[in-house]
């Protein structure tokens, strides 16, 4: 049903709304003003790239950064040209003005926060708290959460795309073997193993439960902090808020905002379980913070507007799914 809905949205988009964008999935991606400075390789639907893009926008640096898409679903990030930039085949990757390559999200965020006169929030926030909490938030695995909690039909789509990406990596590995590039062959071997491990992790009940437990602890801590301050580390927006924003958006992406933020019943476990009393607000401060302070920021609309649009998501995912289907039937991996 989900796939059919996405297909109908895509067809309507292609034929009625914007007929000029029919040849490539790149047209619906956000177009940022760029100059020849730092270069960011990103993908707007992906979890870690959203953190970096939001940080750049909040620091007023996105407009002076060249933004290029490395499509993870189509296997573009597995092509040799990108593997030479980042052997992990992950986004984001930031190439700084002095040509230093940063391919770890944590390093990129630290770099961004250090740019300019002061870190996000300046001297209005508890700097030690902000730094500690945002790095703690970053450690939580939003990809595992999404993979384990999306609806079955959507999970089937992601699994098809994951299998296709493995086929791309295997095909490129063979080419690297023929050319004698041992370093690239080793990189593909590592990536193929990592993709298999990731698929298995989303089906591991203990890992999924631990991931949800960790999320609950992070949200509870945020709720406590927001009882004292307007933002997580004080009266101003900091990098901790960047990371929390991305997490809250990810929760909404899998349709679980009500479960984690909004009213829930009080449960009595003896002799029950039975629902007793009125419905309670689970994390009222965090819910208010997200709706009133975060979603109203221009940066939120700019970064999360496109990926939350069904037409945009469909226009990016469906061509990749078609490639996956062709590869599954013919064993041909399309370039």
C-alpha positions as YAML, in Angstrom:
chain: A
units: angstrom
residues:
- id: 1
  name: UNK
  ca: [0.00, 0.00, 0.00]
- id: 2
  name: UNK
  ca: [2.81, 2.40, 0.90]
- id: 3
  name: UNK
  ca: [4.62, 1.60, -2.31]
- id: 4
  name: UNK
  ca: [1.42, 2.16, -4.29]
- id: 5
  name: UNK
  ca: [0.87, 5.51, -2.56]
- id: 6
  name: UNK
  ca: [4.43, 6.55, -3.35]
- id: 7
  name: UNK
  ca: [3.99, 5.44, -6.95]
- id: 8
  name: UNK
  ca: [0.79, 7.45, -7.37]
- id: 9
  name: UNK
  ca: [2.46, 10.50, -5.89]
- id: 10
  name: UNK
  ca: [5.39, 10.05, -8.24]
- id: 11
  name: UNK
  ca: [3.24, 9.65, -11.34]
- id: 12
  name: UNK
  ca: [1.18, 12.70, -10.41]
- id: 13
  name: UNK
  ca: [4.36, 14.67, -9.84]
- id: 14
  name: UNK
  ca: [5.90, 13.56, -13.12]
- id: 15
  name: UNK
  ca: [2.84, 14.15, -15.29]
- id: 16
  name: UNK
  ca: [0.88, 16.98, -13.73]
- id: 17
  name: UNK
  ca: [2.88, 19.09, -11.31]
- id: 18
  name: UNK
  ca: [6.27, 19.64, -12.86]
- id: 19
  name: UNK
  ca: [6.58, 18.07, -16.32]
- id: 20
  name: UNK
  ca: [10.01, 19.59, -16.90]
- id: 21
  name: UNK
  ca: [11.67, 17.36, -14.32]
- id: 22
  name: UNK
  ca: [11.34, 13.93, -15.88]
- id: 23
  name: UNK
  ca: [14.85, 12.87, -16.78]
- id: 24
  name: UNK
  ca: [16.68, 12.72, -13.46]
- id: 25
  name: UNK
  ca: [16.07, 12.49, -9.75]
- id: 26
  name: UNK
  ca: [18.41, 15.42, -9.14]
- id: 27
  name: UNK
  ca: [15.93, 18.14, -10.10]
- id: 28
  name: UNK
  ca: [13.87, 17.99, -6.91]
- id: 29
  name: UNK
  ca: [16.87, 18.20, -4.63]
- id: 30
  name: UNK
  ca: [17.34, 21.56, -2.91]
- id: 31
  name: UNK
  ca: [19.42, 24.02, -4.87]
- id: 32
  name: UNK
  ca: [21.69, 26.07, -2.62]
- id: 33
  name: UNK
  ca: [23.69, 29.09, -3.68]
- id: 34
  name: UNK
  ca: [27.30, 27.94, -3.84]
- id: 35
  name: UNK
  ca: [30.75, 29.43, -4.34]
- id: 36
  name: UNK
  ca: [34.13, 27.76, -4.66]
- id: 37
  name: UNK
  ca: [34.82, 27.11, -1.00]
- id: 38
  name: UNK
  ca: [34.14, 24.01, 1.08]
- id: 39
  name: UNK
  ca: [32.39, 21.11, -0.64]
- id: 40
  name: UNK
  ca: [29.79, 18.97, 1.10]
- id: 41
  name: UNK
  ca: [28.76, 15.58, -0.26]
- id: 42
  name: UNK
  ca: [25.37, 14.78, 1.18]
- id: 43
  name: UNK
  ca: [21.99, 13.13, 0.68]
- id: 44
  name: UNK
  ca: [18.93, 14.93, 1.97]
- id: 45
  name: UNK
  ca: [17.05, 11.82, 3.10]
- id: 46
  name: UNK
  ca: [19.92, 10.50, 5.23]
- id: 47
  name: UNK
  ca: [20.24, 10.90, 9.00]
- id: 48
  name: UNK
  ca: [23.83, 12.06, 9.52]
- id: 49
  name: UNK
  ca: [23.88, 14.40, 6.51]
- id: 50
  name: UNK
  ca: [20.84, 16.18, 7.96]
- id: 51
  name: UNK
  ca: [22.84, 16.94, 11.11]
- id: 52
  name: UNK
  ca: [25.62, 18.54, 9.11]
- id: 53
  name: UNK
  ca: [23.34, 20.47, 6.77]
- id: 54
  name: UNK
  ca: [21.38, 21.87, 9.71]
- id: 55
  name: UNK
  ca: [24.59, 22.86, 11.51]
- id: 56
  name: UNK
  ca: [25.85, 24.67, 8.41]
- id: 57
  name: UNK
  ca: [22.56, 26.50, 8.00]
- id: 58
  name: UNK
  ca: [22.46, 27.54, 11.66]
- id: 59
  name: UNK
  ca: [26.02, 28.86, 11.37]
- id: 60
  name: UNK
  ca: [25.06, 30.75, 8.18]
- id: 61
  name: UNK
  ca: [27.60, 28.72, 6.22]
- id: 62
  name: UNK
  ca: [25.41, 26.63, 3.93]
- id: 63
  name: UNK
  ca: [25.15, 29.39, 1.35]
- id: 64
  name: UNK
  ca: [28.94, 29.52, 1.02]
- id: 65
  name: UNK
  ca: [29.35, 25.76, 0.73]
- id: 66
  name: UNK
  ca: [29.22, 23.83, -2.52]
- id: 67
  name: UNK
  ca: [26.66, 21.06, -1.99]
- id: 68
  name: UNK
  ca: [26.84, 17.90, -4.11]
- id: 69
  name: UNK
  ca: [24.57, 14.88, -3.90]
- id: 70
  name: UNK
  ca: [26.03, 11.41, -3.42]
- id: 71
  name: UNK
  ca: [22.96, 9.21, -3.83]
- id: 72
  name: UNK
  ca: [23.27, 6.39, -1.34]
- id: 73
  name: UNK
  ca: [20.18, 4.51, -2.54]
- id: 74
  name: UNK
  ca: [21.22, 4.35, -6.19]
- id: 75
  name: UNK
  ca: [24.70, 3.18, -5.27]
- id: 76
  name: UNK
  ca: [26.37, 6.41, -6.38]
- id: 77
  name: UNK
  ca: [28.32, 6.58, -3.13]
- id: 78
  name: UNK
  ca: [29.75, 3.15, -3.98]
- id: 79
  name: UNK
  ca: [31.28, 4.23, -7.25]
- id: 80
  name: UNK
  ca: [35.10, 4.37, -7.40]
- id: 81
  name: UNK
  ca: [35.23, 8.17, -7.68]
- id: 82
  name: UNK
  ca: [33.46, 8.50, -4.33]
- id: 83
  name: UNK
  ca: [35.26, 5.57, -2.69]
- id: 84
  name: UNK
  ca: [38.50, 7.41, -3.46]
- id: 85
  name: UNK
  ca: [37.17, 10.33, -1.41]
- id: 86
  name: UNK
  ca: [35.72, 8.19, 1.37]
- id: 87
  name: UNK
  ca: [36.52, 4.48, 1.48]
- id: 88
  name: UNK
  ca: [33.64, 4.03, 3.94]
- id: 89
  name: UNK
  ca: [31.20, 5.00, 1.17]
- id: 90
  name: UNK
  ca: [29.18, 7.10, 3.60]
- id: 91
  name: UNK
  ca: [27.84, 10.61, 3.61]
- id: 92
  name: UNK
  ca: [28.34, 13.30, 4.71]
- id: 93
  name: UNK
  ca: [31.84, 14.14, 3.53]
- id: 94
  name: UNK
  ca: [33.20, 17.66, 3.84]
- id: 95
  name: UNK
  ca: [36.19, 18.85, 1.86]
- id: 96
  name: UNK
  ca: [37.37, 22.02, 3.56]
- id: 97
  name: UNK
  ca: [38.75, 25.12, 1.89]
- id: 98
  name: UNK
  ca: [42.29, 23.86, 2.47]
- id: 99
  name: UNK
  ca: [41.32, 20.52, 0.82]
- id: 100
  name: UNK
  ca: [41.24, 18.50, 4.02]
- id: 101
  name: UNK
  ca: [38.78, 15.61, 3.72]
- id: 102
  name: UNK
  ca: [36.52, 15.02, 6.73]
- id: 103
  name: UNK
  ca: [34.51, 11.81, 6.38]
- id: 104
  name: UNK
  ca: [33.36, 11.27, 9.97]
- id: 105
  name: UNK
  ca: [30.19, 13.13, 10.95]
- id: 106
  name: UNK
  ca: [31.52, 13.88, 14.42]
- id: 107
  name: UNK
  ca: [34.65, 15.50, 12.99]
- id: 108
  name: UNK
  ca: [32.59, 17.53, 10.53]
- id: 109
  name: UNK
  ca: [30.28, 18.83, 13.25]
- id: 110
  name: UNK
  ca: [33.23, 19.78, 15.46]
- id: 111
  name: UNK
  ca: [34.80, 21.59, 12.51]
- id: 112
  name: UNK
  ca: [31.61, 23.50, 11.74]
- id: 113
  name: UNK
  ca: [31.00, 24.50, 15.35]
- id: 114
  name: UNK
  ca: [34.56, 25.87, 15.59]
- id: 115
  name: UNK
  ca: [34.12, 28.12, 12.54]
- id: 116
  name: UNK
  ca: [33.35, 31.81, 12.97]
- id: 117
  name: UNK
  ca: [33.65, 33.93, 16.08]
- id: 118
  name: UNK
  ca: [32.20, 31.34, 18.46]
- id: 119
  name: UNK
  ca: [30.34, 28.01, 18.62]
- id: 120
  name: UNK
  ca: [26.56, 27.92, 18.28]
- id: 121
  name: UNK
  ca: [24.98, 29.57, 21.28]
- id: 122
  name: UNK
  ca: [28.10, 31.54, 22.14]
- id: 123
  name: UNK
  ca: [28.55, 32.44, 25.79]
- id: 124
  name: UNK
  ca: [24.80, 32.13, 26.47]
- id: 125
  name: UNK
  ca: [24.97, 28.36, 26.86]
- id: 126
  name: UNK
  ca: [26.73, 26.00, 29.22]
- id: 127
  name: UNK
  ca: [29.54, 25.10, 26.83]
- id: 128
  name: UNK
  ca: [30.64, 21.95, 28.65]
- id: 129
  name: UNK
  ca: [27.07, 20.68, 28.79]
- id: 130
  name: UNK
  ca: [26.40, 21.55, 25.15]
- id: 131
  name: UNK
  ca: [29.52, 19.74, 23.93]
- id: 132
  name: UNK
  ca: [28.99, 16.67, 26.08]
- id: 133
  name: UNK
  ca: [25.31, 16.31, 25.27]
- id: 134
  name: UNK
  ca: [25.52, 16.80, 21.53]
- id: 135
  name: UNK
  ca: [28.26, 14.19, 21.24]
- id: 136
  name: UNK
  ca: [26.14, 11.84, 23.35]
- id: 137
  name: UNK
  ca: [23.16, 12.48, 21.07]
- id: 138
  name: UNK
  ca: [25.31, 11.82, 18.01]
- id: 139
  name: UNK
  ca: [26.27, 8.38, 19.34]
- id: 140
  name: UNK
  ca: [22.66, 7.20, 19.13]
- id: 141
  name: UNK
  ca: [22.01, 5.14, 16.00]
- id: 142
  name: UNK
  ca: [19.16, 6.77, 14.09]
- id: 143
  name: UNK
  ca: [19.65, 4.47, 11.11]
- id: 144
  name: UNK
  ca: [19.09, 1.37, 13.22]
- id: 145
  name: UNK
  ca: [15.99, 3.00, 14.71]
- id: 146
  name: UNK
  ca: [14.54, 3.79, 11.29]
- id: 147
  name: UNK
  ca: [15.38, 0.42, 9.81]
- id: 148
  name: UNK
  ca: [13.78, -1.44, 12.71]
- id: 149
  name: UNK
  ca: [10.67, 0.72, 13.11]
- id: 150
  name: UNK
  ca: [9.42, 1.67, 9.66]
- id: 151
  name: UNK
  ca: [6.31, 0.01, 8.29]
- id: 152
  name: UNK
  ca: [6.70, -3.44, 6.69]
- id: 153
  name: UNK
  ca: [6.12, -2.21, 3.13]
- id: 154
  name: UNK
  ca: [8.71, 0.53, 3.54]
- id: 155
  name: UNK
  ca: [11.11, -1.94, 5.13]
- id: 156
  name: UNK
  ca: [10.74, -4.11, 2.04]
- id: 157
  name: UNK
  ca: [11.72, -1.15, -0.14]
- id: 158
  name: UNK
  ca: [14.80, -0.42, 1.95]
- id: 159
  name: UNK
  ca: [15.82, -4.08, 1.92]
- id: 160
  name: UNK
  ca: [15.53, -4.17, -1.87]
- id: 161
  name: UNK
  ca: [17.70, -1.07, -2.12]
- id: 162
  name: UNK
  ca: [20.22, -2.53, 0.31]
- id: 163
  name: UNK
  ca: [20.51, -5.71, -1.73]
- id: 164
  name: UNK
  ca: [20.95, -3.60, -4.87]
- id: 165
  name: UNK
  ca: [23.71, -1.56, -3.21]
- id: 166
  name: UNK
  ca: [25.47, -4.81, -2.38]
- id: 167
  name: UNK
  ca: [25.25, -5.81, -6.07]
- id: 168
  name: UNK
  ca: [26.76, -2.45, -7.04]
- id: 169
  name: UNK
  ca: [29.63, -2.95, -4.59]
- id: 170
  name: UNK
  ca: [30.24, -6.50, -5.85]
- id: 171
  name: UNK
  ca: [30.27, -5.33, -9.48]
- id: 172
  name: UNK
  ca: [32.67, -2.48, -8.71]
- id: 173
  name: UNK
  ca: [34.88, -4.85, -6.72]
- id: 174
  name: UNK
  ca: [35.22, -7.10, -9.78]
- id: 175
  name: UNK
  ca: [36.23, -4.11, -11.88]
- id: 176
  name: UNK
  ca: [38.80, -3.13, -9.25]
- id: 177
  name: UNK
  ca: [40.18, -6.68, -9.26]
- id: 178
  name: UNK
  ca: [40.58, -6.56, -13.03]
- id: 179
  name: UNK
  ca: [42.41, -3.24, -12.81]
- id: 180
  name: UNK
  ca: [44.61, -4.51, -10.00]
- id: 181
  name: UNK
  ca: [43.54, -1.87, -7.48]
- id: 182
  name: UNK
  ca: [44.07, -3.89, -4.26]
- id: 183
  name: UNK
  ca: [43.27, -0.96, -1.99]
- id: 184
  name: UNK
  ca: [39.90, -0.42, -3.65]
- id: 185
  name: UNK
  ca: [39.15, -4.17, -3.56]
- id: 186
  name: UNK
  ca: [39.79, -4.18, 0.20]
- id: 187
  name: UNK
  ca: [37.50, -1.17, 0.63]
- id: 188
  name: UNK
  ca: [34.70, -2.93, -1.23]
- id: 189
  name: UNK
  ca: [35.18, -6.11, 0.82]
- id: 190
  name: UNK
  ca: [34.84, -4.08, 4.02]
- id: 191
  name: UNK
  ca: [31.77, -2.26, 2.73]
- id: 192
  name: UNK
  ca: [30.01, -5.44, 1.60]
- id: 193
  name: UNK
  ca: [30.56, -6.97, 5.04]
- id: 194
  name: UNK
  ca: [29.36, -3.79, 6.76]
- id: 195
  name: UNK
  ca: [26.15, -3.68, 4.72]
- id: 196
  name: UNK
  ca: [25.38, -7.31, 5.61]
- id: 197
  name: UNK
  ca: [26.00, -6.56, 9.28]
- id: 198
  name: UNK
  ca: [23.70, -3.54, 9.16]
- id: 199
  name: UNK
  ca: [20.86, -5.55, 7.63]
- id: 200
  name: UNK
  ca: [21.24, -8.18, 10.33]
- id: 201
  name: UNK
  ca: [21.33, -5.58, 13.12]
- id: 202
  name: UNK
  ca: [17.88, -4.22, 12.32]
- id: 203
  name: UNK
  ca: [16.48, -7.73, 12.82]
- id: 204
  name: UNK
  ca: [18.27, -8.36, 16.11]
- id: 205
  name: UNK
  ca: [15.71, -7.96, 18.89]
- id: 206
  name: UNK
  ca: [18.27, -7.17, 21.60]
- id: 207
  name: UNK
  ca: [19.95, -4.45, 19.53]
- id: 208
  name: UNK
  ca: [16.61, -2.89, 18.61]
- id: 209
  name: UNK
  ca: [15.45, -2.92, 22.23]
- id: 210
  name: UNK
  ca: [18.71, -1.37, 23.42]
- id: 211
  name: UNK
  ca: [18.42, 1.32, 20.76]
- id: 212
  name: UNK
  ca: [14.90, 2.25, 21.94]
- id: 213
  name: UNK
  ca: [16.00, 2.21, 25.57]
- id: 214
  name: UNK
  ca: [18.86, 4.59, 24.74]
- id: 215
  name: UNK
  ca: [16.47, 6.88, 22.88]
- id: 216
  name: UNK
  ca: [14.13, 7.01, 25.85]
- id: 217
  name: UNK
  ca: [17.01, 7.95, 28.15]
- id: 218
  name: UNK
  ca: [18.11, 10.76, 25.81]
- id: 219
  name: UNK
  ca: [14.59, 12.16, 25.55]
- id: 220
  name: UNK
  ca: [14.11, 11.98, 29.32]
- id: 221
  name: UNK
  ca: [17.34, 13.87, 29.86]
- id: 222
  name: UNK
  ca: [16.27, 16.49, 27.34]
- id: 223
  name: UNK
  ca: [12.92, 16.83, 29.12]
- id: 224
  name: UNK
  ca: [14.75, 17.55, 32.36]
- id: 225
  name: UNK
  ca: [17.03, 20.13, 30.76]
- id: 226
  name: UNK
  ca: [14.09, 21.92, 29.15]
- id: 227
  name: UNK
  ca: [12.41, 22.30, 32.53]
- id: 228
  name: UNK
  ca: [15.23, 24.74, 33.36]
- id: 229
  name: UNK
  ca: [16.02, 26.39, 30.02]
- id: 230
  name: UNK
  ca: [14.48, 27.38, 26.70]
- id: 231
  name: UNK
  ca: [17.01, 25.25, 24.83]
- id: 232
  name: UNK
  ca: [18.99, 22.20, 25.86]
- id: 233
  name: UNK
  ca: [22.13, 23.93, 27.13]
- id: 234
  name: UNK
  ca: [20.76, 27.33, 28.09]
- id: 235
  name: UNK
  ca: [18.68, 30.20, 26.71]
- id: 236
  name: UNK
  ca: [20.25, 29.95, 23.23]
- id: 237
  name: UNK
  ca: [20.30, 27.37, 20.44]
- id: 238
  name: UNK
  ca: [23.46, 25.24, 20.42]
- id: 239
  name: UNK
  ca: [24.85, 22.21, 18.62]
- id: 240
  name: UNK
  ca: [22.98, 20.05, 21.13]
- id: 241
  name: UNK
  ca: [19.75, 21.42, 19.67]
- id: 242
  name: UNK
  ca: [20.97, 20.61, 16.15]
- id: 243
  name: UNK
  ca: [21.39, 16.97, 17.11]
- id: 244
  name: UNK
  ca: [18.11, 16.79, 19.02]
- id: 245
  name: UNK
  ca: [16.25, 18.34, 16.08]
- id: 246
  name: UNK
  ca: [17.56, 15.63, 13.77]
- id: 247
  name: UNK
  ca: [16.56, 12.90, 16.21]
- id: 248
  name: UNK
  ca: [13.05, 14.30, 16.65]
- id: 249
  name: UNK
  ca: [12.62, 14.51, 12.89]
- id: 250
  name: UNK
  ca: [13.74, 10.89, 12.55]
- id: 251
  name: UNK
  ca: [11.17, 9.81, 15.14]
- id: 252
  name: UNK
  ca: [8.48, 11.60, 13.12]
- id: 253
  name: UNK
  ca: [9.74, 10.06, 9.89]
- id: 254
  name: UNK
  ca: [8.81, 6.59, 11.13]
- id: 255
  name: UNK
  ca: [5.49, 7.85, 12.49]
- id: 256
  name: UNK
  ca: [6.29, 7.54, 16.20]
- id: 257
  name: UNK
  ca: [6.06, 11.14, 17.44]
- id: 258
  name: UNK
  ca: [2.95, 10.36, 19.48]
- id: 259
  name: UNK
  ca: [4.59, 7.35, 21.06]
- id: 260
  name: UNK
  ca: [7.63, 9.27, 22.22]
- id: 261
  name: UNK
  ca: [6.41, 12.83, 22.83]
- id: 262
  name: UNK
  ca: [2.66, 13.12, 23.05]
- id: 263
  name: UNK
  ca: [0.01, 11.91, 25.54]
- id: 264
  name: UNK
  ca: [0.07, 8.29, 26.62]
- id: 265
  name: UNK
  ca: [-2.10, 6.31, 29.04]
- id: 266
  name: UNK
  ca: [-1.05, 5.65, 32.58]
- id: 267
  name: UNK
  ca: [-0.72, 1.90, 33.07]
- id: 268
  name: UNK
  ca: [-1.17, -0.05, 36.30]
- id: 269
  name: UNK
  ca: [0.60, -3.40, 36.16]
- id: 270
  name: UNK
  ca: [-1.15, -5.09, 39.11]
- id: 271
  name: UNK
  ca: [-3.36, -6.96, 38.80]
- id: 272
  name: UNK
  ca: [-3.47, -5.59, 35.21]
- id: 273
  name: UNK
  ca: [-2.14, -4.34, 33.11]
- id: 274
  name: UNK
  ca: [-5.07, -1.94, 33.10]
- id: 275
  name: UNK
  ca: [-5.36, 1.62, 31.93]
- id: 276
  name: UNK
  ca: [-6.27, 3.88, 34.82]
- id: 277
  name: UNK
  ca: [-6.79, 7.61, 35.21]
- id: 278
  name: UNK
  ca: [-6.62, 10.22, 32.48]
- id: 279
  name: UNK
  ca: [-4.16, 10.37, 29.61]
- id: 280
  name: UNK
  ca: [-0.85, 11.90, 30.62]
- id: 281
  name: UNK
  ca: [1.61, 13.99, 28.66]
- id: 282
  name: UNK
  ca: [4.79, 11.93, 28.42]
- id: 283
  name: UNK
  ca: [7.35, 14.65, 27.66]
- id: 284
  name: UNK
  ca: [5.47, 17.98, 27.58]
- id: 285
  name: UNK
  ca: [8.53, 20.25, 27.62]
- id: 286
  name: UNK
  ca: [10.18, 18.40, 24.77]
- id: 287
  name: UNK
  ca: [6.96, 18.37, 22.76]
- id: 288
  name: UNK
  ca: [6.50, 22.12, 23.26]
- id: 289
  name: UNK
  ca: [10.16, 22.77, 22.44]
- id: 290
  name: UNK
  ca: [9.90, 20.82, 19.18]
- id: 291
  name: UNK
  ca: [6.61, 22.33, 18.02]
- id: 292
  name: UNK
  ca: [7.03, 25.93, 19.18]
- id: 293
  name: UNK
  ca: [10.76, 26.56, 18.99]
- id: 294
  name: UNK
  ca: [12.36, 24.11, 16.60]
- id: 295
  name: UNK
  ca: [9.83, 23.66, 13.80]
- id: 296
  name: UNK
  ca: [9.36, 27.42, 13.51]
- id: 297
  name: UNK
  ca: [13.04, 28.08, 12.80]
- id: 298
  name: UNK
  ca: [13.85, 28.93, 9.17]
- id: 299
  name: UNK
  ca: [16.66, 26.37, 9.25]
- id: 300
  name: UNK
  ca: [14.21, 23.58, 10.04]
- id: 301
  name: UNK
  ca: [11.99, 24.43, 7.08]
- id: 302
  name: UNK
  ca: [14.97, 24.65, 4.74]
- id: 303
  name: UNK
  ca: [16.66, 21.41, 5.79]
- id: 304
  name: UNK
  ca: [13.70, 19.19, 6.64]
- id: 305
  name: UNK
  ca: [11.09, 20.58, 4.27]
- id: 306
  name: UNK
  ca: [12.31, 18.64, 1.20]
- id: 307
  name: UNK
  ca: [12.75, 15.21, 2.87]
- id: 308
  name: UNK
  ca: [9.34, 15.50, 4.57]
- id: 309
  name: UNK
  ca: [7.66, 16.08, 1.21]
- id: 310
  name: UNK
  ca: [6.27, 12.81, -0.19]
- id: 311
  name: UNK
  ca: [6.76, 13.91, -3.78]
- id: 312
  name: UNK
  ca: [10.41, 14.71, -3.18]
- id: 313
  name: UNK
  ca: [11.02, 11.40, -1.42]
- id: 314
  name: UNK
  ca: [9.21, 9.46, -4.14]
- id: 315
  name: UNK
  ca: [11.10, 11.21, -6.94]
- id: 316
  name: UNK
  ca: [14.38, 10.18, -5.32]
- id: 317
  name: UNK
  ca: [13.58, 6.66, -4.14]
- id: 318
  name: UNK
  ca: [11.45, 5.21, -6.96]
- id: 319
  name: UNK
  ca: [14.07, 5.48, -9.75]
- id: 320
  name: UNK
  ca: [16.52, 3.73, -7.41]
- id: 321
  name: UNK
  ca: [13.94, 1.05, -6.70]
- id: 322
  name: UNK
  ca: [13.47, 0.55, -10.44]
- id: 323
  name: UNK
  ca: [17.21, 0.02, -10.82]
- id: 324
  name: UNK
  ca: [17.08, -2.51, -7.99]
- id: 325
  name: UNK
  ca: [14.23, -4.39, -9.66]
- id: 326
  name: UNK
  ca: [16.05, -4.48, -13.01]
- id: 327
  name: UNK
  ca: [19.20, -5.76, -11.30]
- id: 328
  name: UNK
  ca: [17.18, -8.41, -9.47]
- id: 329
  name: UNK
  ca: [15.64, -9.71, -12.68]
- id: 330
  name: UNK
  ca: [18.60, -9.39, -15.07]
- id: 331
  name: UNK
  ca: [21.60, -9.34, -12.71]
- id: 332
  name: UNK
  ca: [22.63, -6.18, -14.58]
- id: 333
  name: UNK
  ca: [23.79, -3.31, -12.40]
- id: 334
  name: UNK
  ca: [23.00, -0.01, -14.11]
- id: 335
  name: UNK
  ca: [25.53, 2.82, -14.01]
...
